[in-house]
Amino acid sequence: MKDKEFQWSLDDLLKKKDFQAKFDELLKMIKKGQRDFDKLSPDMPEKQFKTFINSIQKILTVYYHFSGFVGLYSSTHVGSKESTFYGAKNNDIALAFSELSLNIKHWLIGKKIGNKKVLDKKNQKRLFQSMPELKFYFELLEETAKHSLSLAEERIISRKSTILKSPLVILYGLITNDFEYEIKMKTGKTKKIKTQGELLGYIRNKDKNIRKAAYKALFEPYKKNLTKVFTIYSALVKDWDDNTKLSNFQSPISKRNFGNNIQDKTVETVMNVCTDKRTIFQDYFKLKANVMGVKKLSRYDLYSPIGKAKGKTYTFAEAKKEVLKNFKEFTPKFEEAAKMILNNNHVDSHPRENKRSGAFCASHGGNSIPFVLLNFNGNADALMTMAHELGHGIHGIYSWKNPVLVIDPPLPLAETASTFSEMLMFDRLLKKAKSKEEKITMLFEKLDSSFATILRQNYFVKFEIKAHELISKGTDAEKLSDLYMEILKEQFGNSMNIPEEFKYEWSYIPHIFHTPFYCYAYNFGELLSMSLFALYVEKGRSFIPKIEKVLKAGGSERPEKLLESIGIDITSKKFWEGSFTLIENWLELLNNLL
C-alpha cells in the first residue's frame, strides 16, 4: 500500500492569485518607508524613531512572507515558468528593499546620506536606548561601521548580489536538478532515476555493488559538467572574496563569522578540535571494516548498513506519531509546536519529480508557522530527518516573540533545536530496542550520522578555506578536485580507501555555492546539542528551562554571551573536546555489544 503523501499549502504566506497585488503593495510600502526615512533627523522625538523602526519591521515581515512564498514554491516546482517569473519579481522587490535598507543602516551608523544631517553619537545613543528590545541589533549595527563602505559602493555590491550572484546560484540549481542518473541493479538491468533524493537512498543499500553503482551514478553527471559547475563556483568565490576585501574582513570566513555574530577564535577552536578528534571516527571505520570482514573500508561502504536486525520502516503517519510522542516526553511545548506545523498543512512530505532533494525548514518572521520540506522514504534515517526539521520549526516558534530584526538565531545556534531533537529521538529508540542486534544496528547508524554531521561538515569548510585561496591564485576544475581529494585523505587517514571519482564530490555540495562557510553550523550545532543533551541527562527536567532560554532568544544576543548565561563556555577548547564524550560512549557501547 502506497504511503499517503502530503503537499504543503503556501496560502498562509501568500495566495497565488494575490501575488501581483502583494508585489504592488510591497513596492508602495517600501516607497512610503523611503519618504518616512527622509523625514528623520538626529534630534527627532524618540516616539517618531520607534514608529519608524516598527514600520520597517512590518515591511520586513511582509517581505519575508513574499520571498518565502517564492522560495518554497520554487523548491517544489524546480525550473518551472512560474518559479522563474516569481523569482524575477522577488529580485525586483529585493533590489527596492535593499536601497531603503542601505540608506537606513548607513544613516544609523553615522554615515553621510545625501543632504540629511549626520546622526551624531549622542543622539544615536538616545534613540537606540529608546528600543531596548533591539539592543543587540543596534550593537551589531554599530560594529558594522568598520566594515561599511560608502553608500554608492554598498549599493553596487547589493545590486550585484541580486542581479548577478542570485542568478548564478539559481543556474547551479537548474543545471544540477536536470541531472538524471543511471544505476545498474542486481538484475543487470539499468534503472533510470530522475531525482537525487531517490538515488541517495541506494548508498545505504546492503549490496556493496549497488552502493558502488549509486555513487558512480551520482558523480558521473557532475564530472561531465565539471567545467560549467567550476565556472559558477569560481565566480561566486571571487565575488565573495572581493566583497570580503572591500569590507575589511581578515579572511573570507571572517565575513561569515561576523554575519553569525560569532568570533573568529571560537570558530577556529571548534574546527581545530574536530580535526584533532577525527581519529575517533577513523577508529570507528576500522571497527566497521572488521565487522564487515574486510581489511579496509572503501568510501563506497561508509554508510553501509550493519547488523542482523532488519531496519524498521515507517509510514509517514507512523513516523509522525513516533516523533510527536518523543517531543511530548521531553516537554508538551515541543509537541504543541510540532503539531502546529504538521496540522496546518505546512509539510511537503515525499520525493517527486521537479521537487528539490534533501530536507529543510523555513521560518518567515513572527507568528508565521514554519514550513518543512522532506523527501520521506520510510527508513529510520527519514524518521530522524523529520525530528531534525521539526526541531528547526520548534525553534522558530519559540523565538516568535522577538522583534523581526532579531527573530532568527545565527547559524551556529540555528542547528541547536534540530540536532537536540534528533538526539532525543535516538535515545528514545535505543532504549526501546528489544534486542542486542537492534541496538548494534542503531549504534552503527548513529555513528554514521554523527560522522556526516560533525567531521564531514568540518572538512567541507576546511576545503572551502583552501579552495578560496587556490581560486584567488588562479586554478582550474581538476586542480580544485585534486585539492578536495587531499582533504578527503586527511579526513580519513589510513581508515579508508577513497576511489578516484570522490574527488568530484565538492561539486555537488550546494551550501558551498549559495552560502559559503555555512557548514560549520552543523558540527557546531551537533556538538553543542550533545553537550546540552548530556546536561539534560545529568540534571533532568530542571535543565529544560535553560534549553528553552536559548531557543527563545532567537538572534537577540551574541551566542557566546547567551550560552555563558546557562553555564556553557563555547570559547573553551576543553568544552568542545568534552562534547565528543557522547560519541566515545557510543563507540564503547558498540564495542561491548559486538
Helices and strands as residue ranges (DSSP letters): G 16-18, H 19-38, H 46-76, H 81-108, H 121-129, G 132-134, H 135-143, G 144-147, H 151-160, I 161-165, H 166-177, E 181-184, E 190-193, H 196-200, G 201-204, H 208-224, H 226-246, H 252-259, H 264-276, H 278-292, E 297-298, G 299-301, H 316-330, H 332-343, E 347-348, E 360-362, E 371-373, H 380-398, G 404-406, H 411-414, H 416-432, H 436-453, H 455-473, H 477-492, E 496-497, G 500-508, H 511-514, H 520-539, G 540-543, H 544-553, H 559-564, H 573-578, H 581-593
